[in-house]
Amino acid sequence: MSFTVKGGLVALALLAGVLPAAAQTVEFTLINNSSQSLHYFYTTPSNENSWGEDLLGPDGTLESGYQGTVTIGDGSDQCLYDFRFETGEGALLEVPEVDICSLDSYTLTD
């Protein structure tokens, strides 16, 4: 199964390292309107090559039809982030260059 992504809540936090003066913390709503449960959600600034920690945490799942608040506070001053979603059903979606500075919500759909 594949996902279609639309610009578009799970209480999530990514806090790593010391925050530089220009660093920002960004929050937005993640809405799972797909038919699959979201088990892993990774982000990274688009200018980096490694994924951050799973924002859903070791016991986190965002079931179909639910939403949560995503908090990205990883010390970066970048606006463009890559997203990686993995479902319990085995689907994988990578979305490059999402502008998190202007993002109010992020929606996953089938």
Secondary structure, DSSP 8 states (H G I E B T S, - for coil): ---EEEE----EEEE-S---TT---EEEEEEEESSS-EEEEEEEETT-SS----TT-TT--B-TT-EEEEEEESS---SEEEEEEEETTS-EEEEEEEEGGG-SEEEEE-
